[in-house]
Amino acid sequence: MSVERFEEQSGKYLSELHESLKDGTYRPDAVKRVYIPKSDGKQRPLGIPTVKDRIVQGAVKLVIEPIFEKEFLPMSYGFRPGRGCKDALREVDGQIKAGNTWVVDADLKSYFDTIPHELLMEQVGQRISDGELLDVIRLFLKQEVMDGMESWTPTGGTPQGAVLSPLLANIYLHPLDRLITEAGMKMVRYADDFVILCENEERAQEALKHVREWTVANGLTLHPDKTHLGDCSQRGRGFEFLGYRFEAGRRWIRRKSIKALRDKIRDKTWRARSGSMGLIIEELNPMLKGWFNYFKHAHRTEYKSIDGFIRRRLRALLLRRNKRKGLGKTIKTHKRWPNAYFAKLGLFTMHEARVSACQSR
């Protein structure tokens, strides 16, 4: 059922939902599995619940989130009210400047798909005593998954894309947060992506030992090829976190993040696509502004490189429409459609946005 159809008779559907929850007959529909591309070329599975199930999950979240928010520690930044990526990055910068340059960069293998249901429900049950509410959460964990013509009932995990999943993921990792804090170590965690920053190698080794023991005891797996330990103050010993690379006292945009943006630009500017140049720029601008707002602290050369790449793609598209060969890199082509041409059409320019941001400080 679409959101629009639900809204047309929202009173009727909400009343039916209320009654089914009240008399214990509520059963969630199957989750539709879809895939979105990851920056490494692989695909990330998402589980998309129906409208009515999203409403119920949202209601459950409204009830239990404040309870767990009182317990969560400051080191946790992902999917929490009033906290986000920029706060986590700021904390990492601060820890490195304070001399905690020995870093454990850990990666939990397929975390959202492998959370053990019973252990998770034990965690939830420590703070929630309402049996009916716990039963509803269990129903969502055991929700049937539809992937094309195939279907199955999961034995572990909580689907990415579900309203409750980020909160449940944070609940399950909260004991790890507490363990590292009690050991006197500094961890910065955004959902299942986390780093532990220590003053020396010995402490970093100790931190990694804690993480390994905890993950084994709690049914999770550290990715052997993506879990590293090193002194990020040294060249070649850095780490990547939330789209940035930290190395030798610097932070810059990681290559995968730039490649992912360029791929999205290519998708919107392929040479045979239809639509006016103004329409294409309207489609590009929200994506470019969002990317710039996240990566505001990059070096100006990175912005100039991206701006140039976008204009070359647009010139190549114009050349094709004018039935002329070429990649749009020649001086003649540049003169025909100069930077001012795209500026007049309203193209967002990252370098100019950076200059404006610097002047307004």
C-alpha positions, -999 to +999 in steps of 0.1 A: +000+000+000+013+034-009+016+064+015-009+083-006-035+055-004-030+051+033-035+089+038-068+088+019-083+065+045-058+070+074-086+070+100-098+036+090-063+021+087-051+035+120-082+022+138-076-013+124-040-011+134-050+000+169-075-029+173-050-055+160-023-043+184-049-043+213-062-078+207-028-093+199-036-102+162-012-077+147+013-093+123+038-073+102+038-079+065+069-093+047+098-069+042+107-061+007+145-064+001+161-040-022+198-033-030+217+000-032+253+004-045+281+008-020+313+029-027+333-003-030+312-016-059+293-041-038+256-038-029+240-031+004+207-049+012+179-028+026+146-042+041+117-018+033+087-023+056+051-015+045+035+018+055+015+003+084+046-015+098+066+017+096+039+034+116+040+007+143+078+007+144+078+045+147+054+042+176+075+016+194+106+038+188+088+068+204+082+047+235+115+030+240+141+055+226+139+080+256+144+050+280+176+039+263+188+075+255+192+079+293+217+050+293+236+057+261+271+071+265+286+103+249+309+082+226+279+070+205+269+094+177+250+075+151+212+078+148+208+097+181+188+129+187+210+160+184+241+141+174+257+133+141+287+126+119+302+161+123+301+157+161+319+124+158+345+138+135+351+168+158+357+144+187+382+123+166+401+155+157+402+165+194+415+131+205+443+131+179+453+167+189+454+155+226+480+129+216+458+098+213+472+089+179+474+051+183+441+040+167+421+008+166+401+010+134+375-018+137+350-032+113+321-055+123+314-079+095+278-076+083+268-062+116+231-054+109+225-089+094+242-109+122+229-094+155+218-125+175+181-121+182+179-136+217+209-117+230+195-085+216+161-092+233+179-098+265+195-063+262+161-048+254+144-067+282+168-052+308+150-019+304+116-028+290+093-050+311+061-047+290+056-082+276+033-071+248+058-045+236+086-070+237+064-094+216+059-067+190+097-061+187+102-099+183+077-099+155+097-074+136+129-093+141+113-124+127+096-106+099+095-125+066+119-111+039+109-111+002+137-109-023+123-113-058+106-147-059+123-159-028+113-155+008+127-165+042+124-159+079+157-144+094+174-161+123+195-131+131+200-094+123+177-064+120+171-051+085+187-019+074+159+004+062+136-004+091+126+024+115+137+005+146+169-010+133+193+019+141+181+021+177+183-017+182+218-017+167+228+010+193+212-009+221+232-041+212+266-022+211+260-002+243+277-029+265+308-025+243+307+013+248+305+007+285+334-018+285+358+005+266+348+035+288+354+015+320+388+005+307+397+042+305+399+043+267+385+068+242+361+054+216+341+073+189+313+052+175+288+059+147+264+029+146+287+000+137+316+021+126+340+029+154+376+038+163+394+036+196+421+063+202+449+055+226+481+072+238+504+043+230+507+010+212+503-010+244+470+005+252+458+001+216+467-036+217+447-039+249+417-021+234+418-045+204+419-074+227+388-061+246+369-057+213+379-092+200+368-109+232+335-090+234+326-096+197+332-134+201+312-135+233+283-117+217+280-135+184+297-109+162+327-111+139+355-086+133+364-083+096+400-095+095+410-074+065+393-042+076+404-041+113+437-022+118+459-008+145+485+019+140+499+053+148+480+077+126+506+105+132+529+086+109+527+087+071+511+056+056+496+046+090+463+065+088+427+054+090+394+062+074+363+072+093+329+086+081+342+095+047+375+111+057+411+099+060+431+108+090+469+107+086+500+125+097+481+153+115+457+160+085+422+151+076+410+150+040+383+134+019+389+098+012+392+087-024+362+065-023+340+094-012+352+115-042+347+085-066+312+079-053+303+116-060+318+115-095+298+083-103+266+101-092+275+131-114+281+107-143+247+091-138+230+126-141+251+138-170+254+109-194+256+122-229+224+107-243+201+119-215+172+142-222+161+174-204+173+210-207+206+221-192+187+241-166+168+209-155+200+189-153+216+216-131+184+216-109+189+179-104+227+183-097+225+212-072+208+195-042+233+166-044+263+190-047+251+212-019+246+182+004+280+168-004+297+202+002+279+207+035+292+174+048+328+178+034+332+215+042+367+212+056+384+198+024+413+215+007+403+241-020+420+221-047+396+192-042+366+215-047+382+230-079+388+195-092+352+185-087+339+218-102+360+213-133+348+177-136+312+187-135+316+215-161+335+191-185+307+166-182+281+193-190+302+206-220+305+171-233+267+167-231+262+201-250+287+190-277+268+158-283+235+177-286+252+200-311+264+169-330+301+177-326+328+153-315+350+158-286+352+155-248+347+191-240+383+198-229+395+220-257+400+258-254+375+264-282+348+244-263+355+262-231+351+296-248+318+285-263+304+275-229+325+293-203+321+289-166+299+320-166+274+302-188+268+275-162+269+301-134+241+320-151+220+288-152+225+285-114+251+257-112+263+253-076+301+258-074+319+243-045+350+265-047+328+296-046+308+282-017+340+276+002+352+311-004+318+325+008+319+303+039+355+315+047+345+352+043+315+348+066+335+334+095 
